[in-house]
């Protein structure tokens, strides 16, 4: 077997594994951190609303 074919097959397997992992993360992993990066300003309105309800 030609070495170029082996390299292409290995790269194909790596790309397929990465794609499968990203698809799994998109559908099945819950992201609890906010999109903005996790600053505390997003929590301020939530904390104020909880205190008003109590």
N, C-alpha and C positions, 0 to 999 in steps of 0.2 A: 504494500500500500504506500502511496506517495505521502511524504511528510506534510505537504501542503494540505492534503485532504484531512489528515488527522488534526491539524491545527484548526481548520475550518469547522470540523465537527465539534471540537472542544469549545470553540468560541460560540457556536450555535447552542450548545448545551448550557453554557454560562448565561447567555442572553435569555434563553427560555426559562431558566431557573429564576433569574432576576425579574422577568415579566410575571411569572406565576406568583412570586412573593409580593410584588406591588399590587397585583389584582387581589390577593388574599387580604393584604392590609387595607385596601380600599373598601372591601365589603364586610370584613369580619372584625377589624380592630377598632375599638372605640377610642377616640382621641379626646381626653378630658381637658387638655390644656387649650386655652383660647388661641385663635389664629394670630392675634397681634403679638404674641411673644410672652404673655403672662405677667404683664404689669399689674399692680394692685389697684389701679383706677377702675378696672372693670368690676371689681368686687365691691366697691363703695356703694353703688346704687342697690346692689343685691342685699348688702348688710342693712342699709337704711330701710328697705322695704320689709325685711324680716322683723326689724325692731318695731315698725309701725303696726304690723299684724299682731305682735305679742301684747 
